[in-house]
Amino acid sequence: MSARDGVIGVLHFGLGEIGRAIAVAVAERTNMKSVGAVDVNPELVGRTLGEVAGGSQNGLRVARSLDAALEGSDGARVAFHAAGSRIEDTEPQYLELMRAGLNIVTTAEELIAPWSGAGTACAERLDEAARGYGVTLFPAGVNPGFLMDRLPVFVSSMSLQTHGIHVRRLVDLSQRRGALRRKMGVGESVAEVEQRIAERRIGHVGLVESLRYIADGLGWEVGDVSECLSPVVADGLVERDGERVEAGQVLGLEHTARAVERGGKPLSLSLTMRLDAERGMDEIEIEGEPPLKVAVEGGLNGDRATVASVINAAAFVVDAEPGLLWRLPSPSAS
């Protein structure tokens, strides 16, 4: 049955800040309805979705397990998964949802380019499972998912020849959720942040995957990807949106990923998230014939746009072919 043939039943898997915002957005849609919710947080289990997320909800209660959430539910067809970033961590969750016959839209960052690196074996298993169960698994979001991967590939299609791509993003953390600020080390000491960087316990997930998505979209073969993650340190006191960062403490992070196509074409991504950015910026520069530069004035609010990306993908995954669908079809310039 096509997504156009009725209201889409939605199950929410993960009710962190983004998951709760997705639930509120679903309640405002006429073409979809929340029919189940799962979260392992004991403070949320047993409460109604309205109590947890706010907004106009239908009173269903948050369950700790998928089986409990689906018991007596009214026709769930799509799971909105917002419960992890890395493929290896989320694979068991996807498989459980697939076995229940659910199409999945996920915010997991690494899934934007699953056929590279350590995630390849997981991606192969997930693709095979999705095809076997007749469902679709699709990564959505803004970064990864749009600004620094899918959009640059589409923009490059306006050049007859593409000689290089550079994507730059500046995010004002004072306008973003608290969980993201903690993820960027806001208010911590430099030593604490550098230790967490060394242990891969901090920062944005998916920048290298975004770069590999672009390379794949353009048919470029790239070798090693260089990646650098470093703290942005306050020169003086910064107070914004309830945050107080003293001089010498961390305001956020600078993150870059670079590679060179075997013919010498450069590909670089630069992402800076800091509390004192004042005004965000998103910019895509194409070295090509003709050269192109596309910018989003003030930058795109990633939290709100991620919610939009997820819920707008519901009808897409219901009607899509089964499997792990990460690459969107698009023309590419060589």
TILOTOR-27961 format. One line per 5 residues: for each residue x, y, z of C-alpha. Coordinates in nm, 2 decimals, decimal comma. Layout:
// residues N
X Y Z  ... $
***
This chain:
// residues 334
0,00 0,00 0,00  0,14 0,34 -0,10  0,20 0,62 0,15  -0,07 0,81 -0,03  -0,34 0,56 0,06 $
-0,39 0,68 0,42  -0,23 0,80 0,74  0,12 0,66 0,82  0,15 0,49 1,16  0,48 0,60 1,32 $
0,68 0,44 1,60  0,93 0,66 1,78  1,26 0,49 1,88  1,46 0,72 2,10  1,32 1,02 2,28 $
1,62 1,25 2,34  1,58 1,61 2,24  1,57 1,54 1,87  1,34 1,24 1,92  1,09 1,45 2,13 $
1,09 1,72 1,87  1,01 1,47 1,60  0,72 1,34 1,81  0,58 1,70 1,84  0,61 1,75 1,46 $
0,43 1,43 1,39  0,14 1,54 1,61  0,10 1,84 1,39  0,08 1,64 1,06  -0,25 1,51 0,92 $
-0,08 1,24 0,71  0,09 1,05 1,00  0,01 0,94 1,35  0,22 0,83 1,65  0,13 0,47 1,74 $
0,42 0,37 1,95  0,72 0,50 2,14  1,04 0,33 2,28  1,31 0,46 2,51  1,53 0,29 2,77 $
1,54 0,59 3,00  1,35 0,48 3,32  1,24 0,84 3,38  1,04 0,83 3,05  0,90 0,47 3,05 $
0,54 0,46 3,14  0,48 0,83 3,08  0,26 0,94 2,79  0,42 1,08 2,48  0,25 1,41 2,55 $
0,41 1,43 2,89  0,75 1,35 2,76  0,75 1,55 2,44  0,48 1,81 2,48  0,25 1,92 2,20 $
-0,08 1,76 2,10  -0,04 1,39 2,15  -0,27 1,09 2,16  -0,19 0,97 2,51  0,01 0,66 2,42 $
0,27 0,56 2,67  0,64 0,52 2,63  0,76 0,16 2,65  1,10 0,02 2,74  1,10 -0,25 2,46 $
0,98 -0,26 2,10  0,76 -0,56 2,17  0,58 -0,37 2,45  0,54 -0,06 2,22  0,39 -0,26 1,94 $
0,15 -0,46 2,16  -0,19 -0,34 2,07  -0,05 -0,06 1,85  -0,25 0,06 1,55  -0,06 -0,02 1,23 $
0,30 0,11 1,27  0,47 0,13 0,92  0,77 0,36 0,99  1,01 0,39 1,28  1,18 0,72 1,34 $
1,51 0,61 1,49  1,69 0,88 1,69  1,90 0,67 1,93  2,27 0,66 1,82  2,53 0,78 1,58 $
2,75 0,48 1,49  2,66 0,19 1,27  2,80 -0,08 1,50  2,60 0,05 1,80  2,27 0,09 1,61 $
2,28 -0,23 1,40  2,10 -0,45 1,66  1,83 -0,18 1,69  1,77 -0,17 1,31  1,75 -0,54 1,29 $
1,49 -0,55 1,57  1,28 -0,29 1,39  1,31 -0,47 1,06  1,20 -0,80 1,21  0,88 -0,61 1,32 $
0,82 -0,51 0,95  0,90 -0,14 1,00  1,06 0,09 0,75  1,32 0,30 0,92  1,43 0,67 0,90 $
1,73 0,72 1,11  1,94 1,02 1,23  2,25 0,80 1,27  2,54 1,00 1,12  2,77 0,72 1,00 $
2,50 0,57 0,78  2,54 0,85 0,52  2,84 0,65 0,37  2,80 0,30 0,51  3,01 0,12 0,25 $
3,34 0,25 0,37  3,57 0,17 0,66  3,47 -0,03 0,97  3,10 -0,01 0,89  3,11 -0,20 0,56 $
3,03 -0,54 0,71  2,74 -0,39 0,92  2,61 -0,22 0,61  2,61 -0,54 0,41  2,42 -0,72 0,68 $
2,17 -0,44 0,72  2,11 -0,42 0,34  2,06 -0,80 0,32  1,82 -0,79 0,62  1,62 -0,50 0,49 $
1,57 -0,67 0,15  1,48 -1,00 0,33  1,21 -0,83 0,55  1,09 -0,61 0,26  1,16 -0,28 0,43 $
1,37 0,03 0,37  1,64 0,18 0,59  1,72 0,54 0,51  1,96 0,80 0,68  1,81 1,15 0,71 $
1,92 1,47 0,88  2,11 1,79 0,80  2,47 1,72 0,87  2,52 1,44 0,76  2,23 1,41 0,53 $
2,21 1,73 0,34  2,44 2,03 0,39  2,78 1,88 0,36  2,71 1,57 0,14  2,39 1,54 -0,06 $
2,36 1,91 -0,14  2,72 1,96 -0,27  2,67 1,67 -0,50  2,35 1,82 -0,65  2,52 2,17 -0,67 $
2,81 2,02 -0,86  2,58 1,89 -1,13  2,55 2,25 -1,25  2,91 2,25 -1,35  3,02 2,08 -1,68 $
3,35 1,99 -1,51  3,42 1,98 -1,14  3,78 2,04 -1,03  3,73 2,07 -0,66  3,47 2,10 -0,38 $
3,50 2,29 -0,05  3,22 2,30 0,21  3,24 2,53 0,51  3,00 2,54 0,80  2,99 2,78 1,10 $
2,74 2,69 1,37  2,63 2,93 1,65  2,60 2,70 1,95  2,41 2,96 2,15  2,11 2,88 1,92 $
2,14 2,50 1,95  2,03 2,24 2,20  2,22 2,18 2,53  2,31 1,82 2,43  2,50 1,95 2,13 $
2,69 2,21 2,34  2,80 1,93 2,58  2,90 1,72 2,27  3,12 2,02 2,16  3,28 2,06 2,50 $
3,14 2,40 2,58  3,27 2,53 2,92  3,52 2,25 2,97  3,89 2,28 3,02  4,12 2,24 2,72 $
4,28 1,94 2,88  3,95 1,77 2,94  3,84 1,82 2,58  4,17 1,71 2,43  4,15 1,39 2,64 $
3,80 1,33 2,51  3,92 1,40 2,15  4,19 1,14 2,19  3,93 0,88 2,32  3,69 0,97 2,04 $
3,42 1,06 2,29  3,35 1,42 2,17  3,27 1,61 1,86  3,07 1,57 1,54  3,02 1,23 1,40 $
3,01 1,17 1,03  3,24 1,44 0,87  3,46 1,18 0,70  3,15 0,99 0,59  3,01 1,31 0,43 $
3,34 1,35 0,24  3,32 1,00 0,11  2,96 1,05 0,01  3,06 1,34 -0,21  3,35 1,15 -0,36 $
3,12 0,86 -0,44  2,86 1,09 -0,59  3,11 1,24 -0,82  3,27 0,91 -0,90  3,60 1,02 -0,75 $
3,85 0,78 -0,61  4,01 0,92 -0,30  4,28 0,77 -0,09  4,34 0,85 0,28  4,13 1,11 0,44 $
4,30 1,35 0,68  4,09 1,46 0,97  4,16 1,72 1,24  3,96 1,80 1,55  4,07 2,08 1,79 $
3,91 2,29 2,07  3,82 2,66 2,02  3,94 2,84 2,33  3,79 3,16 2,47  4,01 3,47 2,49 $
3,78 3,63 2,75  3,45 3,57 2,93  3,17 3,47 2,70  2,81 3,46 2,83  2,53 3,35 2,60 $
2,20 3,18 2,64  2,27 3,08 3,00  2,62 2,95 2,93  2,92 3,10 3,10  3,26 3,03 2,95 $
3,57 3,18 3,12  3,89 3,28 2,94  4,09 2,97 2,87  3,79 2,74 2,86  3,64 2,58 2,55 $
3,38 2,75 2,33  3,34 2,46 2,09  3,53 2,27 1,83  3,69 2,31 1,49  3,67 2,00 1,27 $
3,81 1,95 0,92  3,84 1,66 0,67  4,04 1,66 0,35  4,12 1,43 0,07  4,26 1,45 -0,29 $
4,11 1,26 -0,59  4,37 1,05 -0,77  4,38 1,31 -1,05  4,46 1,59 -0,80  4,12 1,74 -0,74 $
4,08 1,86 -0,38  3,79 1,79 -0,15  3,76 1,96 0,19  3,50 2,00 0,46  3,53 2,25 0,74 $
3,29 2,25 1,04  3,32 2,50 1,33  3,08 2,50 1,61  3,13 2,76 1,88  2,92 2,94 2,14 $
3,02 3,29 2,03  2,97 3,25 1,65  2,71 3,54 1,65  2,60 3,44 1,30  2,61 3,10 1,14 $
2,72 3,03 0,78  2,68 2,74 0,54  2,88 2,77 0,21  2,95 2,53 -0,08  3,22 2,63 -0,33 $
3,26 2,44 -0,65  3,58 2,48 -0,85  3,45 2,40 -1,20  3,33 2,52 -1,53  3,14 2,73 -1,44 $
3,26 2,79 -1,08  2,97 2,80 -0,83  2,92 2,92 -0,48  2,60 2,86 -0,28  2,55 3,00 0,07 $
2,27 2,98 0,33  2,24 3,32 0,49  2,28 3,29 0,87  2,32 2,92 0,84  2,06 2,64 0,86 $
1,93 2,56 1,21  2,03 2,19 1,21  1,80 2,08 1,49  1,48 2,20 1,33  1,59 2,10 0,98 $
1,68 1,75 1,10  1,33 1,71 1,24  1,19 1,82 0,90  1,42 1,59 0,71  1,31 1,29 0,92 $
0,94 1,33 0,91  0,94 1,43 0,54  1,11 1,10 0,46  0,83 0,89 0,60  0,63 0,86 0,27 $
0,95 0,81 0,08  1,06 0,50 0,27  0,71 0,35 0,26  0,71 0,36 -0,12  1,09 0,30 -0,18 $
1,24 -0,03 -0,28  1,36 -0,25 0,01  1,72 -0,23 0,13  1,97 0,01 0,28  1,91 0,32 0,07 $
2,18 0,58 0,15  2,26 0,73 -0,19  2,00 0,95 -0,36  2,01 0,94 -0,74  2,16 1,25 -0,89 $
2,36 1,37 -1,19  2,73 1,42 -1,12  3,00 1,62 -1,29  3,34 1,46 -1,36 $
***
